[in-house]
């Protein structure tokens, strides 16, 4: 952000609205109202997509534990039930 110019651009889910950062590994989670979650790695000015996909309808809330690096996604209506999806990074 110091240079105030675009360093990378990616397609993401419709209506992206929540970011969460896991600072130690340099990961950014972007959650969208469409249910698509995208994960990026930031190293200096280099941004790389490292994962993502459909997590569930309205998966647009995300929290990250900086110790375990798990990410948490509360879903308000998954087949009529409230669900908390907990994701862990691959080793």
Backbone as CSV, one residue per row, in Angstrom:
resi,resn,N_x,N_y,N_z,CA_x,CA_y,CA_z,C_x,C_y,C_z
1,UNK,0.807,-1.195,0.000,0.000,0.000,0.000,0.852,1.261,0.000
2,UNK,2.118,1.150,0.342,2.956,2.344,0.400,3.050,3.036,-0.954
3,UNK,3.062,2.255,-2.037,3.192,2.846,-3.364,1.848,3.271,-3.945
4,UNK,0.759,2.793,-3.381,-0.592,3.134,-3.824,-0.846,2.804,-5.282
5,UNK,-0.327,1.659,-5.740,-0.683,1.190,-7.066,-0.930,-0.314,-7.013
6,UNK,-1.704,-0.807,-7.956,-2.106,-2.209,-7.990,-0.885,-3.071,-8.304
7,UNK,-0.647,-4.100,-7.465,0.466,-5.021,-7.706,-0.024,-6.370,-8.203
8,UNK,-1.329,-6.661,-8.030,-1.901,-7.919,-8.512,-3.419,-7.779,-8.536
9,UNK,-4.061,-8.588,-9.361,-5.517,-8.582,-9.457,-5.978,-10.018,-9.689
10,UNK,-7.042,-10.432,-8.991,-7.521,-11.807,-9.067,-9.037,-11.820,-9.164
11,UNK,-9.587,-12.823,-9.838,-11.023,-13.057,-9.797,-11.349,-13.696,-8.453
12,UNK,-12.418,-13.231,-7.819,-12.854,-13.769,-6.532,-14.368,-13.956,-6.588
13,UNK,-14.957,-14.442,-5.511,-16.402,-14.639,-5.464,-17.166,-13.329,-5.547
14,UNK,-18.453,-13.432,-5.877,-19.307,-12.247,-5.960,-19.490,-11.613,-4.586
15,UNK,-19.456,-10.315,-4.546,-19.678,-9.510,-3.344,-18.668,-9.809,-2.235
16,UNK,-17.367,-9.697,-2.527,-16.366,-9.894,-1.470,-16.521,-8.797,-0.421
17,UNK,-16.504,-9.202,0.859,-16.752,-8.177,1.870,-16.004,-8.361,3.182
18,UNK,-15.241,-9.435,3.351,-14.542,-9.633,4.619,-13.121,-10.118,4.354
19,UNK,-12.151,-9.487,5.021,-10.756,-9.920,4.975,-10.319,-10.337,6.370
20,UNK,-9.495,-11.373,6.433,-8.849,-11.753,7.689,-7.403,-12.078,7.361
21,UNK,-6.499,-11.684,8.241,-5.070,-11.892,8.004,-4.494,-12.855,9.028
22,UNK,-3.637,-13.737,8.551,-2.823,-14.590,9.411,-1.391,-14.131,9.154
23,UNK,-0.897,-13.270,10.010,0.335,-12.523,9.746,1.595,-13.375,9.639
24,UNK,1.754,-14.366,10.510,3.011,-15.121,10.507,3.288,-15.797,9.159
25,UNK,2.331,-16.565,8.597,2.606,-17.141,7.276,2.350,-16.167,6.126
26,UNK,1.753,-14.996,6.421,1.484,-14.011,5.380,0.268,-14.331,4.536
27,UNK,-0.747,-14.953,5.143,-1.951,-15.344,4.414,-3.065,-14.332,4.628
28,UNK,-3.822,-14.096,3.571,-5.019,-13.261,3.625,-6.197,-14.108,3.154
29,UNK,-7.265,-14.103,3.934,-8.504,-14.788,3.575,-9.505,-13.737,3.124
30,UNK,-10.130,-13.955,1.978,-11.156,-13.055,1.461,-12.448,-13.855,1.336
31,UNK,-13.450,-13.483,2.117,-14.737,-14.174,2.096,-15.754,-13.336,1.332
32,UNK,-16.641,-14.024,0.621,-17.633,-13.355,-0.220,-19.038,-13.822,0.133
33,UNK,-20.001,-12.948,-0.066,-21.395,-13.316,0.177,-21.835,-14.477,-0.698
34,UNK,-21.170,-14.678,-1.826,-21.512,-15.785,-2.723,-21.097,-17.137,-2.151
35,UNK,-20.316,-17.140,-1.050,-19.860,-18.386,-0.447,-18.462,-18.794,-0.868
36,UNK,-17.884,-18.041,-1.781,-16.519,-18.325,-2.235,-15.530,-17.687,-1.267
37,UNK,-14.548,-18.476,-0.848,-13.454,-17.968,-0.022,-12.171,-18.119,-0.829
38,UNK,-11.379,-17.065,-0.883,-10.098,-17.086,-1.587,-8.985,-16.850,-0.580
39,UNK,-7.865,-17.559,-0.755,-6.734,-17.431,0.164,-5.508,-17.013,-0.645
40,UNK,-4.807,-15.998,-0.134,-3.643,-15.448,-0.814,-2.454,-15.420,0.129
41,UNK,-1.267,-15.527,-0.443,-0.025,-15.368,0.315,0.626,-14.075,-0.149
42,UNK,1.059,-13.281,0.825,1.706,-12.009,0.514,3.145,-12.060,1.002
43,UNK,4.073,-11.811,0.080,5.496,-11.714,0.395,6.012,-10.445,-0.264
44,UNK,6.223,-9.408,0.538,6.634,-8.125,-0.030,5.555,-7.598,-0.952
45,UNK,5.905,-7.325,-2.212,4.938,-6.858,-3.206,4.382,-7.985,-4.062
46,UNK,4.678,-9.231,-3.710,4.212,-10.374,-4.499,3.013,-11.007,-3.804
47,UNK,1.912,-11.109,-4.542,0.691,-11.724,-4.032,0.391,-12.945,-4.887
48,UNK,0.169,-14.091,-4.237,-0.097,-15.344,-4.932,-1.355,-15.979,-4.365
49,UNK,-2.232,-16.444,-5.244,-3.400,-17.195,-4.773,-2.913,-18.590,-4.389
50,UNK,-3.235,-19.028,-3.164,-2.799,-20.355,-2.724,-3.964,-21.310,-2.498
51,UNK,-5.193,-20.821,-2.616,-6.333,-21.711,-2.442,-7.642,-20.970,-2.503
52,UNK,-8.707,-21.749,-2.401,-10.030,-21.155,-2.373,-11.064,-22.071,-2.978
53,UNK,-12.307,-21.678,-2.821,-13.409,-22.434,-3.380,-14.697,-22.125,-2.649
54,UNK,-15.739,-22.858,-3.021,-17.047,-22.670,-2.409,-17.055,-23.320,-1.032
55,UNK,-17.248,-22.513,-0.005,-17.261,-23.021,1.366,-18.677,-23.278,1.846
56,UNK,-19.606,-22.475,1.402,-21.002,-22.610,1.792,-21.722,-21.312,1.514
57,UNK,-23.055,-21.349,1.482,-23.808,-20.131,1.177,-23.562,-19.040,2.220
58,UNK,-23.390,-17.831,1.740,-23.172,-16.666,2.605,-21.970,-16.822,3.525
59,UNK,-20.915,-17.451,3.041,-19.698,-17.625,3.855,-18.901,-16.329,3.827
60,UNK,-19.472,-15.294,4.406,-18.790,-14.007,4.340,-18.403,-13.482,5.713
61,UNK,-18.097,-14.405,6.616,-17.500,-14.063,7.900,-16.332,-15.017,8.080
62,UNK,-15.185,-14.492,8.513,-14.016,-15.349,8.714,-13.204,-14.821,9.893
63,UNK,-12.694,-15.756,10.682,-11.768,-15.430,11.767,-10.605,-16.410,11.664
64,UNK,-9.414,-15.964,12.058,-8.218,-16.795,11.958,-7.515,-16.836,13.307
65,UNK,-7.108,-18.031,13.727,-6.318,-18.204,14.946,-4.844,-18.084,14.558
66,UNK,-4.130,-17.073,15.056,-2.738,-16.867,14.652,-1.765,-17.904,15.205
67,UNK,-2.198,-18.726,16.160,-1.322,-19.761,16.715,-1.473,-21.072,15.940
68,UNK,-2.712,-21.547,15.791,-2.954,-22.820,15.097,-3.077,-22.638,13.587
69,UNK,-3.324,-21.396,13.143,-3.538,-21.039,11.736,-4.832,-21.634,11.183
70,UNK,-5.716,-22.059,12.064,-7.032,-22.521,11.625,-7.898,-21.315,11.297
71,UNK,-8.805,-21.515,10.347,-9.749,-20.458,9.990,-11.158,-20.942,10.306
72,UNK,-12.004,-20.000,10.697,-13.348,-20.304,11.181,-14.375,-19.559,10.335
73,UNK,-15.375,-20.297,9.866,-16.397,-19.740,8.990,-17.781,-20.119,9.511
74,UNK,-18.483,-19.210,10.184,-19.854,-19.506,10.596,-20.800,-19.359,9.403
75,UNK,-21.623,-20.366,9.194,-22.610,-20.349,8.113,-23.992,-20.326,8.755
76,UNK,-24.814,-19.356,8.375,-26.098,-19.203,9.057,-27.175,-20.155,8.560
77,UNK,-27.019,-20.680,7.349,-28.064,-21.566,6.838,-27.469,-22.564,5.856
78,UNK,-27.072,-23.713,6.374,-26.571,-24.790,5.529,-27.565,-25.932,5.650
79,UNK,-28.433,-26.045,4.661,-29.521,-27.027,4.662,-30.383,-26.890,5.918
80,UNK,-30.687,-25.633,6.271,-31.568,-25.349,7.394,-30.902,-25.354,8.761
81,UNK,-29.583,-25.517,8.808,-28.877,-25.558,10.092,-27.778,-24.505,10.126
82,UNK,-27.473,-24.044,11.340,-26.318,-23.171,11.536,-25.094,-24.064,11.722
83,UNK,-24.004,-23.717,11.037,-22.812,-24.564,11.024,-21.577,-23.696,11.212
84,UNK,-20.603,-24.199,11.959,-19.295,-23.557,12.038,-18.306,-24.464,11.322
85,UNK,-17.765,-23.985,10.215,-16.743,-24.742,9.487,-15.383,-24.289,9.988
86,UNK,-14.562,-25.255,10.393,-13.212,-24.972,10.876,-12.248,-25.625,9.903
87,UNK,-11.373,-24.814,9.328,-10.430,-25.299,8.324,-9.015,-25.217,8.886
88,UNK,-8.205,-26.218,8.576,-6.802,-26.163,8.981,-5.940,-26.230,7.734
89,UNK,-4.795,-25.575,7.763,-3.925,-25.610,6.584,-3.319,-26.991,6.399
90,UNK,-3.037,-27.320,5.165,-2.356,-28.580,4.877,-0.914,-28.484,5.339
91,UNK,-0.381,-29.609,5.843,1.035,-29.575,6.290,1.997,-29.383,5.137
